Amino acid sequence: MDLIKNILEMRTRSAYFFWIGVFFIGLSSVISLLYFATIKIDYIWHWQYVPKYFVNKDRVELNSKIEGVVQTISGQGARGTITVKGNGESETYPLVDGAEIWVNEGDLISPGDILAVTWKWRPGILLQGMWLTLKVSLYSIIFGILIGLIGGIARISKNPALKWTAVTYVELVRGSPLLVQIFIWYFVLATLFNELLKKYGFGEIEALWYGVAALAGFTGAYVTEIVRAGIQSIHRGQNEAARSLGMSATQAMLYIILPQAMRRILPPLAGQFISLIKDSSLLGMIAIRELTKATREAITISLAPYEFWFVCAFLYLVLTFTLSMFVQYLERRMAI
């Protein structure tokens, strides 16, 4: 009996490693095919261009504001200063650590001349685009959840005004493309709102927030249906038991129904939010420099499309995979 069991385990293990080998062979074949295809079209890979679009060293100049003579150069590093004395005026310019002084005492200076230069590490456009994508997605997810919770409860409400408002919202949003909705928010609603704000003396709202509104409104419609389905999947007896204990309808929903529904709707919510991160790439159409638009700008400068599109895809994978792992962690915690 033990012999048969051991043989079956060995066969199962062998089959497992066999299919692992098939996976890696397939992956290697795809990579090799892509490599040979680029050779055939004489494409030269330039991966060395990529790092500077994540972080780069920019030159920061210290320029004179007046015309005059360099009177004194005192101290070093962050404690150093350069004093320029002009006709009846004097300016003192503080230095920073690592500054390279380009003038000497007694030099004649014109407005705009460089007094000192320093180098500072700054995030590149890819890192800035990735951060903006993360920020926009986070805001949209938060607002999308709030809209979806309110809409989902309204969808099952016995109040016809609430119910039909939610139904109308869901059908309108789901029935039109996200790109069209982004254009409506940016070119129509943004123009109306900003003109009203300027008329009453307020500042304009940035394009970023109209992009967030478009994504949150789009996601909220799908979250509304997910929440509705999750609430309706809970057995009616749960609500009846809560009401029999003296809870109001609101208390039963908050403390009994929604916590149970959240466990069931987490997987579809994760899928919706992953789609939201990828859909944020459409905001580049309204001049928001998210990750995809930043990648296009990097390609325009470097003329290396293959490398940067692969990097862009990998960065989106990092964001979506991280979110997926976080949701799986929440599922395990809620299961406990």
ZAGU-972306 format. One record per residue (C-alpha): x, y, z; residue in three letters; chain. Coordinates in Angstrom, 3 decimals. Example, Ala and Ser with C-alpha at 12.3 -4.5 7.8 and 13.67 -1.06 7.14 Angstrom:
# ZAGU-972306
+----------+----------+----------+-----+-------+
|        u |        v |        w | res | chain |
+----------+----------+----------+-----+-------+
|   12.300 |   -4.500 |    7.800 | ala |     A |
|   13.670 |   -1.060 |    7.140 | ser |     A |
+----------+----------+----------+-----+-------+
//
This chain:
# ZAGU-972306
+----------+----------+----------+-----+-------+
|        u |        v |        w | res | chain |
+----------+----------+----------+-----+-------+
|    0.000 |    0.000 |    0.000 | met |     A |
|    2.810 |    2.387 |    0.934 | asp |     A |
|    4.642 |    1.465 |   -2.274 | leu |     A |
|    1.634 |    2.372 |   -4.422 | ile |     A |
|    1.222 |    5.624 |   -2.505 | lys |     A |
|    4.889 |    6.526 |   -3.010 | asn |     A |
|    4.671 |    5.752 |   -6.726 | ile |     A |
|    1.620 |    7.975 |   -7.100 | leu |     A |
|    3.346 |   10.808 |   -5.220 | glu |     A |
|    6.430 |   10.490 |   -7.444 | met |     A |
|    4.286 |   10.559 |  -10.571 | arg |     A |
|    2.417 |   13.615 |   -9.309 | thr |     A |
|    5.676 |   15.376 |   -8.467 | arg |     A |
|    7.180 |   14.487 |  -11.841 | ser |     A |
|    4.135 |   15.836 |  -13.662 | ala |     A |
|    4.325 |   19.021 |  -11.611 | tyr |     A |
|    7.973 |   19.676 |  -12.507 | phe |     A |
|    7.288 |   18.701 |  -16.129 | phe |     A |
|    4.674 |   21.424 |  -16.495 | trp |     A |
|    6.947 |   23.939 |  -14.750 | ile |     A |
|    9.509 |   23.121 |  -17.434 | gly |     A |
|    6.880 |   23.604 |  -20.144 | val |     A |
|    6.086 |   27.051 |  -18.712 | phe |     A |
|    9.717 |   28.214 |  -18.749 | phe |     A |
|   10.315 |   26.791 |  -22.202 | ile |     A |
|    7.286 |   28.701 |  -23.502 | gly |     A |
|    8.436 |   31.903 |  -21.797 | leu |     A |
|   11.954 |   31.527 |  -23.215 | ser |     A |
|   10.522 |   30.926 |  -26.676 | ser |     A |
|    8.477 |   34.143 |  -26.574 | val |     A |
|   11.498 |   36.182 |  -25.414 | ile |     A |
|   13.733 |   34.600 |  -28.066 | ser |     A |
|   11.157 |   35.246 |  -30.790 | leu |     A |
|   10.954 |   38.913 |  -29.786 | leu |     A |
|   14.743 |   39.190 |  -29.742 | tyr |     A |
|   15.208 |   37.671 |  -33.202 | phe |     A |
|   12.387 |   39.826 |  -34.561 | ala |     A |
|   14.192 |   42.981 |  -33.426 | thr |     A |
|   17.389 |   41.716 |  -35.059 | ile |     A |
|   15.559 |   41.265 |  -38.369 | lys |     A |
|   14.379 |   44.897 |  -38.353 | ile |     A |
|   17.833 |   46.145 |  -37.266 | asp |     A |
|   16.561 |   47.548 |  -33.973 | tyr |     A |
|   19.289 |   48.508 |  -31.505 | ile |     A |
|   18.306 |   48.243 |  -27.851 | trp |     A |
|   19.186 |   51.232 |  -25.658 | his |     A |
|   18.391 |   50.149 |  -22.115 | trp |     A |
|   21.058 |   52.566 |  -20.859 | gln |     A |
|   18.665 |   55.439 |  -21.610 | tyr |     A |
|   16.065 |   54.231 |  -19.109 | val |     A |
|   17.613 |   54.997 |  -15.655 | pro |     A |
|   17.859 |   58.769 |  -16.165 | lys |     A |
|   14.097 |   58.937 |  -16.738 | tyr |     A |
|   13.575 |   57.591 |  -13.218 | phe |     A |
|   16.064 |   59.824 |  -11.414 | val |     A |
|   18.455 |   62.379 |  -12.862 | asn |     A |
|   20.920 |   64.990 |  -11.736 | lys |     A |
|   19.835 |   68.518 |  -12.647 | asp |     A |
|   22.007 |   71.594 |  -12.593 | arg |     A |
|   20.712 |   74.300 |  -10.254 | val |     A |
|   22.077 |   77.768 |  -10.971 | glu |     A |
|   22.447 |   80.666 |   -8.557 | leu |     A |
|   21.989 |   83.796 |  -10.673 | asn |     A |
|   22.625 |   87.420 |   -9.821 | ser |     A |
|   19.625 |   89.724 |   -9.682 | lys |     A |
|   21.533 |   92.999 |   -9.931 | ile |     A |
|   24.433 |   94.533 |  -11.813 | glu |     A |
|   27.557 |   95.192 |   -9.813 | gly |     A |
|   30.789 |   93.754 |   -8.451 | val |     A |
|   31.383 |   90.629 |   -6.385 | val |     A |
|   32.281 |   92.223 |   -3.076 | gln |     A |
|   32.861 |   89.171 |   -0.848 | thr |     A |
|   32.786 |   85.401 |   -0.980 | ile |     A |
|   32.660 |   84.150 |    2.590 | ser |     A |
|   32.317 |   80.718 |    4.162 | gly |     A |
|   31.874 |   77.345 |    2.523 | gln |     A |
|   28.966 |   75.013 |    1.823 | gly |     A |
|   25.603 |   75.846 |    3.364 | ala |     A |
|   27.212 |   78.564 |    5.532 | arg |     A |
|   28.787 |   80.370 |    2.590 | gly |     A |
|   27.496 |   83.547 |    0.937 | thr |     A |
|   28.270 |   85.654 |   -2.106 | ile |     A |
|   27.696 |   89.395 |   -1.826 | thr |     A |
|   27.249 |   91.519 |   -4.940 | val |     A |
|   27.401 |   95.300 |   -4.550 | lys |     A |
|   25.831 |   97.458 |   -7.211 | gly |     A |
|   25.061 |  101.120 |   -7.708 | asn |     A |
|   23.428 |  102.006 |   -4.404 | gly |     A |
|   22.245 |   98.443 |   -3.703 | glu |     A |
|   23.648 |   95.185 |   -2.405 | ser |     A |
|   22.502 |   91.549 |   -2.582 | glu |     A |
|   23.706 |   88.563 |   -0.554 | thr |     A |
|   23.187 |   85.085 |   -1.980 | tyr |     A |
|   23.398 |   82.015 |    0.311 | pro |     A |
|   25.230 |   78.948 |   -0.945 | leu |     A |
|   24.327 |   75.286 |   -0.476 | val |     A |
|   26.463 |   72.224 |    0.201 | asp |     A |
|   28.451 |   71.105 |   -2.803 | gly |     A |
|   28.073 |   74.402 |   -4.673 | ala |     A |
|   30.667 |   75.213 |   -7.342 | glu |     A |
|   31.490 |   78.943 |   -7.203 | ile |     A |
|   31.907 |   80.411 |  -10.682 | trp |     A |
|   33.030 |   83.930 |   -9.745 | val |     A |
|   35.855 |   85.606 |   -7.876 | asn |     A |
|   35.943 |   88.696 |   -5.702 | glu |     A |
|   36.095 |   91.820 |   -7.829 | gly |     A |
|   34.391 |   90.315 |  -10.900 | asp |     A |
|   31.905 |   92.494 |  -12.770 | leu |     A |
|   28.428 |   90.943 |  -12.717 | ile |     A |
|   25.348 |   91.553 |  -14.877 | ser |     A |
|   21.778 |   90.533 |  -13.999 | pro |     A |
|   21.311 |   86.837 |  -14.749 | gly |     A |
|   25.015 |   85.921 |  -14.574 | asp |     A |
|   25.789 |   82.609 |  -12.860 | ile |     A |
|   27.374 |   82.973 |   -9.432 | leu |     A |
|   27.421 |   79.308 |   -8.408 | ala |     A |
|   26.181 |   75.941 |   -9.607 | val |     A |
|   25.060 |   72.866 |   -7.688 | thr |     A |
|   23.747 |   69.466 |   -8.735 | trp |     A |
|   20.597 |   68.002 |   -7.263 | lys |     A |
|   18.986 |   64.594 |   -7.693 | trp |     A |
|   15.416 |   64.882 |   -8.935 | arg |     A |
|   12.778 |   62.325 |   -9.933 | pro |     A |
|   12.545 |   61.727 |  -13.673 | gly |     A |
|    9.349 |   61.937 |  -15.715 | ile |     A |
|    8.672 |   58.189 |  -15.408 | leu |     A |
|    8.806 |   58.321 |  -11.620 | leu |     A |
|    6.676 |   61.475 |  -11.607 | gln |     A |
|    4.162 |   59.817 |  -13.949 | gly |     A |
|    4.020 |   56.685 |  -11.814 | met |     A |
|    3.437 |   58.755 |   -8.672 | trp |     A |
|    0.669 |   60.733 |  -10.372 | leu |     A |
|   -0.969 |   57.515 |  -11.593 | thr |     A |
|   -0.852 |   56.134 |   -8.047 | leu |     A |
|   -2.287 |   59.350 |   -6.573 | lys |     A |
|   -5.093 |   59.622 |   -9.127 | val |     A |
|   -5.969 |   55.944 |   -8.713 | ser |     A |
|   -6.009 |   56.182 |   -4.914 | leu |     A |
|   -8.311 |   59.205 |   -4.901 | tyr |     A |
|  -10.572 |   57.604 |   -7.505 | ser |     A |
|  -10.773 |   54.348 |   -5.554 | ile |     A |
|  -11.734 |   56.171 |   -2.330 | ile |     A |
|  -14.419 |   58.268 |   -4.009 | phe |     A |
|  -15.536 |   55.303 |   -6.119 | gly |     A |
|  -16.099 |   53.212 |   -2.978 | ile |     A |
|  -18.131 |   55.998 |   -1.357 | leu |     A |
|  -20.246 |   56.468 |   -4.493 | ile |     A |
|  -20.672 |   52.712 |   -4.887 | gly |     A |
|  -21.762 |   52.162 |   -1.273 | leu |     A |
|  -24.330 |   54.940 |   -1.459 | ile |     A |
|  -25.487 |   53.853 |   -4.918 | gly |     A |
|  -25.671 |   50.177 |   -3.971 | gly |     A |
|  -27.872 |   50.892 |   -0.951 | ile |     A |
|  -30.000 |   53.253 |   -3.052 | ala |     A |
|  -30.418 |   50.525 |   -5.714 | arg |     A |
|  -32.200 |   48.233 |   -3.227 | ile |     A |
|  -34.097 |   51.047 |   -1.500 | ser |     A |
|  -37.891 |   51.015 |   -1.469 | lys |     A |
|  -37.835 |   54.767 |   -2.051 | asn |     A |
|  -38.499 |   55.172 |   -5.807 | pro |     A |
|  -36.619 |   58.489 |   -6.013 | ala |     A |
|  -33.433 |   56.941 |   -4.616 | leu |     A |
|  -33.804 |   53.708 |   -6.572 | lys |     A |
|  -34.437 |   55.297 |   -9.951 | trp |     A |
|  -31.711 |   57.902 |   -9.424 | thr |     A |
|  -29.226 |   55.075 |   -8.829 | ala |     A |
|  -30.533 |   53.087 |  -11.812 | val |     A |
|  -30.283 |   56.129 |  -14.102 | thr |     A |
|  -26.743 |   56.895 |  -12.931 | tyr |     A |
|  -25.567 |   53.306 |  -13.435 | val |     A |
|  -27.080 |   52.959 |  -16.900 | glu |     A |
|  -25.791 |   56.317 |  -18.123 | leu |     A |
|  -22.245 |   55.690 |  -16.930 | val |     A |
|  -22.035 |   52.059 |  -18.033 | arg |     A |
|  -23.598 |   52.897 |  -21.382 | gly |     A |
|  -20.889 |   55.317 |  -22.557 | ser |     A |
|  -17.103 |   54.947 |  -23.004 | pro |     A |
|  -14.813 |   56.202 |  -20.256 | leu |     A |
|  -12.874 |   58.365 |  -22.720 | leu |     A |
|  -16.066 |   60.199 |  -23.695 | val |     A |
|  -16.873 |   60.781 |  -20.030 | gln |     A |
|  -13.368 |   62.170 |  -19.423 | ile |     A |
|  -13.844 |   64.602 |  -22.324 | phe |     A |
|  -17.238 |   65.669 |  -20.956 | ile |     A |
|  -15.775 |   66.322 |  -17.518 | trp |     A |
|  -12.765 |   68.213 |  -18.896 | tyr |     A |
|  -14.130 |   70.156 |  -21.868 | phe |     A |
|  -17.739 |   70.739 |  -20.768 | val |     A |
|  -18.156 |   70.545 |  -17.005 | leu |     A |
|  -14.704 |   71.962 |  -16.229 | ala |     A |
|  -15.397 |   74.977 |  -18.445 | thr |     A |
|  -18.754 |   75.617 |  -16.771 | leu |     A |
|  -17.484 |   75.171 |  -13.217 | phe |     A |
|  -14.304 |   77.208 |  -13.703 | asn |     A |
|  -16.186 |   80.076 |  -15.335 | glu |     A |
|  -18.589 |   80.164 |  -12.380 | leu |     A |
|  -15.702 |   80.080 |   -9.915 | leu |     A |
|  -13.892 |   82.930 |  -11.681 | lys |     A |
|  -17.103 |   84.943 |  -11.815 | lys |     A |
|  -17.391 |   84.804 |   -8.018 | tyr |     A |
|  -13.701 |   85.403 |   -7.378 | gly |     A |
|  -12.500 |   81.854 |   -6.716 | phe |     A |
|   -9.563 |   80.030 |   -8.280 | gly |     A |
|   -9.921 |   77.424 |  -11.001 | glu |     A |
|   -9.982 |   73.697 |  -10.250 | ile |     A |
|   -7.031 |   71.799 |  -11.728 | glu |     A |
|   -7.522 |   69.341 |  -14.576 | ala |     A |
|   -6.306 |   66.570 |  -12.250 | leu |     A |
|   -9.471 |   66.757 |  -10.150 | trp |     A |
|  -11.743 |   66.548 |  -13.169 | tyr |     A |
|   -9.831 |   63.426 |  -14.168 | gly |     A |
|  -10.353 |   62.009 |  -10.673 | val |     A |
|  -14.057 |   62.862 |  -10.893 | ala |     A |
|  -14.384 |   61.061 |  -14.241 | ala |     A |
|  -12.618 |   57.928 |  -12.976 | leu |     A |
|  -14.456 |   57.920 |   -9.640 | ala |     A |
|  -17.837 |   58.373 |  -11.330 | gly |     A |
|  -17.094 |   55.611 |  -13.822 | phe |     A |
|  -15.846 |   53.202 |  -11.146 | thr |     A |
|  -18.671 |   54.120 |   -8.761 | gly |     A |
|  -21.273 |   52.841 |  -11.246 | ala |     A |
|  -19.681 |   49.391 |  -11.345 | tyr |     A |
|  -19.081 |   49.366 |   -7.591 | val |     A |
|  -22.778 |   50.219 |   -7.154 | thr |     A |
|  -23.779 |   47.013 |   -8.928 | glu |     A |
|  -21.153 |   44.982 |   -7.060 | ile |     A |
|  -22.405 |   46.295 |   -3.711 | val |     A |
|  -26.040 |   45.687 |   -4.691 | arg |     A |
|  -25.272 |   42.091 |   -5.664 | ala |     A |
|  -23.285 |   41.562 |   -2.448 | gly |     A |
|  -26.091 |   42.884 |   -0.240 | ile |     A |
|  -28.734 |   40.833 |   -2.015 | gln |     A |
|  -26.597 |   37.692 |   -1.679 | ser |     A |
|  -26.967 |   37.826 |    2.121 | ile |     A |
|  -29.886 |   35.709 |    3.270 | his |     A |
|  -32.978 |   37.681 |    4.233 | arg |     A |
|  -33.019 |   35.927 |    7.587 | gly |     A |
|  -29.935 |   37.902 |    8.642 | gln |     A |
|  -31.824 |   41.168 |    8.320 | asn |     A |
|  -34.913 |   39.741 |   10.003 | glu |     A |
|  -32.832 |   38.445 |   12.935 | ala |     A |
|  -31.196 |   41.855 |   13.357 | ala |     A |
|  -34.558 |   43.620 |   13.320 | arg |     A |
|  -35.964 |   41.148 |   15.851 | ser |     A |
|  -33.137 |   42.126 |   18.212 | leu |     A |
|  -34.350 |   45.724 |   18.123 | gly |     A |
|  -31.984 |   47.120 |   15.506 | met |     A |
|  -33.182 |   49.760 |   13.094 | ser |     A |
|  -32.894 |   49.214 |    9.342 | ala |     A |
|  -29.795 |   51.422 |    9.250 | thr |     A |
|  -28.125 |   49.583 |   12.129 | gln |     A |
|  -28.890 |   46.205 |   10.566 | ala |     A |
|  -27.332 |   47.348 |    7.292 | met |     A |
|  -24.193 |   48.820 |    8.902 | leu |     A |
|  -23.461 |   46.147 |   11.518 | tyr |     A |
|  -24.900 |   42.940 |   10.062 | ile |     A |
|  -25.434 |   43.035 |    6.291 | ile |     A |
|  -22.546 |   45.152 |    4.965 | leu |     A |
|  -19.731 |   43.381 |    6.913 | pro |     A |
|  -20.896 |   40.026 |    5.515 | gln |     A |
|  -21.367 |   41.463 |    2.021 | ala |     A |
|  -17.858 |   42.971 |    2.025 | met |     A |
|  -16.305 |   39.517 |    2.319 | arg |     A |
|  -18.106 |   38.434 |   -0.839 | arg |     A |
|  -17.519 |   41.544 |   -2.909 | ile |     A |
|  -13.783 |   41.981 |   -2.244 | leu |     A |
|  -12.642 |   39.865 |   -5.267 | pro |     A |
|  -14.803 |   41.706 |   -7.833 | pro |     A |
|  -13.864 |   45.015 |   -6.198 | leu |     A |
|  -10.187 |   44.148 |   -6.615 | ala |     A |
|  -10.753 |   43.444 |  -10.297 | gly |     A |
|  -12.565 |   46.746 |  -10.731 | gln |     A |
|   -9.818 |   48.724 |   -8.997 | phe |     A |
|   -7.108 |   47.016 |  -11.053 | ile |     A |
|   -9.016 |   48.073 |  -14.165 | ser |     A |
|   -9.201 |   51.594 |  -12.728 | leu |     A |
|   -5.403 |   51.813 |  -12.453 | ile |     A |
|   -5.071 |   50.819 |  -16.099 | lys |     A |
|   -7.921 |   53.109 |  -17.180 | asp |     A |
|   -6.085 |   56.066 |  -15.630 | ser |     A |
|   -3.822 |   55.958 |  -18.707 | ser |     A |
|   -6.638 |   57.736 |  -20.604 | leu |     A |
|   -6.075 |   60.892 |  -18.544 | leu |     A |
|   -3.098 |   61.654 |  -20.762 | gly |     A |
|   -5.667 |   62.794 |  -23.332 | met |     A |
|   -6.461 |   65.838 |  -21.160 | ile |     A |
|   -2.826 |   66.842 |  -20.568 | ala |     A |
|   -2.370 |   65.031 |  -17.241 | ile |     A |
|    1.136 |   63.581 |  -17.152 | arg |     A |
|    0.357 |   60.168 |  -15.746 | glu |     A |
|    2.528 |   57.137 |  -16.463 | leu |     A |
|    1.476 |   56.524 |  -20.072 | thr |     A |
|    1.836 |   60.171 |  -21.098 | lys |     A |
|    5.205 |   60.359 |  -19.336 | ala |     A |
|    6.278 |   57.259 |  -21.282 | thr |     A |
|    5.254 |   58.873 |  -24.569 | arg |     A |
|    7.307 |   61.956 |  -23.684 | glu |     A |
|   10.317 |   59.791 |  -22.799 | ala |     A |
|    9.999 |   57.971 |  -26.146 | ile |     A |
|    9.812 |   61.283 |  -28.020 | thr |     A |
|   13.076 |   62.409 |  -26.412 | ile |     A |
|   15.021 |   59.133 |  -26.470 | ser |     A |
|   13.634 |   57.502 |  -29.661 | leu |     A |
|   13.626 |   54.150 |  -27.846 | ala |     A |
|    9.985 |   52.959 |  -28.024 | pro |     A |
|   10.490 |   49.251 |  -27.298 | tyr |     A |
|   12.400 |   49.773 |  -24.064 | glu |     A |
|   10.073 |   52.377 |  -22.611 | phe |     A |
|    6.833 |   50.572 |  -23.465 | trp |     A |
|    8.181 |   47.452 |  -21.756 | phe |     A |
|    9.161 |   49.555 |  -18.737 | val |     A |
|    5.713 |   51.204 |  -18.738 | cys |     A |
|    3.982 |   47.806 |  -18.804 | ala |     A |
|    6.205 |   46.576 |  -15.958 | phe |     A |
|    5.403 |   49.633 |  -13.806 | leu |     A |
|    1.660 |   49.110 |  -14.300 | tyr |     A |
|    2.190 |   45.460 |  -13.360 | leu |     A |
|    3.920 |   46.546 |  -10.142 | val |     A |
|    0.968 |   48.777 |   -9.214 | leu |     A |
|   -1.748 |   46.243 |  -10.055 | thr |     A |
|    0.091 |   43.286 |   -8.500 | phe |     A |
|    0.649 |   45.242 |   -5.277 | thr |     A |
|   -3.051 |   46.075 |   -5.111 | leu |     A |
|   -3.952 |   42.439 |   -5.798 | ser |     A |
|   -1.697 |   41.233 |   -2.957 | met |     A |
|   -3.188 |   43.811 |   -0.597 | phe |     A |
|   -6.740 |   42.691 |   -1.388 | val |     A |
|   -5.760 |   39.045 |   -0.847 | gln |     A |
|   -4.361 |   40.057 |    2.544 | tyr |     A |
|   -7.682 |   41.743 |    3.387 | leu |     A |
|   -9.568 |   38.614 |    2.305 | glu |     A |
|   -7.497 |   36.464 |    4.668 | arg |     A |
|   -8.012 |   38.903 |    7.545 | arg |     A |
|  -11.753 |   39.129 |    6.982 | met |     A |
|  -12.025 |   35.352 |    6.711 | ala |     A |
|  -10.512 |   35.067 |   10.194 | ile |     A |
+----------+----------+----------+-----+-------+
//
